[in-house]
Amino acid sequence: MEVRVTPEVEAQLTQLAADTGRSQDAIANDVLATHLAEMIEVRHLLNSRYADITNGRVAGLDGPTVLRQLLAENATQRAKAG
């Protein structure tokens, strides 16, 4: 497999390889594996949440309601902080 990266990413990869003594291939493989695992986890979460909504297990909230709840929670957290 061949992966093309921007010159900036290649420079960062080259520097990290030099700094750590690891090969660029090993670093790239670790980065891709970690990122892919995170993307797969997020995808499963989104699919699960979507299924919950479409099956009626949870109800959606409209924008103004969400904003009010977020602002109220923010105010509560600020009050606790000092």
N, C-alpha and C positions, 0 to 999 in steps of 0.2 A: 504494500500500500504506500502511496506517496501523498504527502500532505503539503500543500503550499501555504506559506505564511507570509505576512508582510515583512519588509526589511526590518521594521522596528521590533516585531516579535522575534525574528531570527536573531537580532542583536541581543535581545534580552535572554534568549535561550542559550546563545553562545556564551554570554557573560556568566550566567548561572552555572553552566557546565564547567567553565573554567574555575569559578569560585568553589564549587563543591567537589570537583574531581569526578563527577558522574558524566556519562555520555549524554549527548543531546537526545538520542533516541530514548534512553531510560527516563529522562526528565519529561519528555513529550508524552511518553506512554503513561506515566504517573498522572500528569496533568489531565490528559484526556480521560483516563479511567475515573478519576475523581469527579471531573465535571460531568461525565456521562452518568455516573451513579446519582449525582445530585439531580440531574435533569430527569432521570427515570423516576426518582422519588417524588419530585414535584408533579410529574405527569400522572402518577398513580393517585396522589392527593387530589389533584384537580378532577380526575375522572370520578373519584369517590364522592367528592363534594357535588359534582354535577349530577351524579346518580341520586344523591340525597335530595337535591332540589326537585329533579324531575319525578321522583317517586313520592314526593310529598312528605318526606321525613323531616325536612326543615323548610322554613319559609324564607323567601328572599326579603330584603329590606330595600325601601326606596332611598334614593340619595339623601334627601333632607333628614330622614330618620337616622341614617348612618352618621351624617355630619353632626347632628345633635348628640348622639351617643359618644362619638369620638371627642367632641369638645367637652362634654361632661366628664368623661374619663380623664382627659388631660387636666382639667381644673382640679379634680380630686387628687391626681398624682402631684400636681404642683403644691396643693395645700399640705399634703403629707410631707413633701420635701422641705417645706420651710416657709 
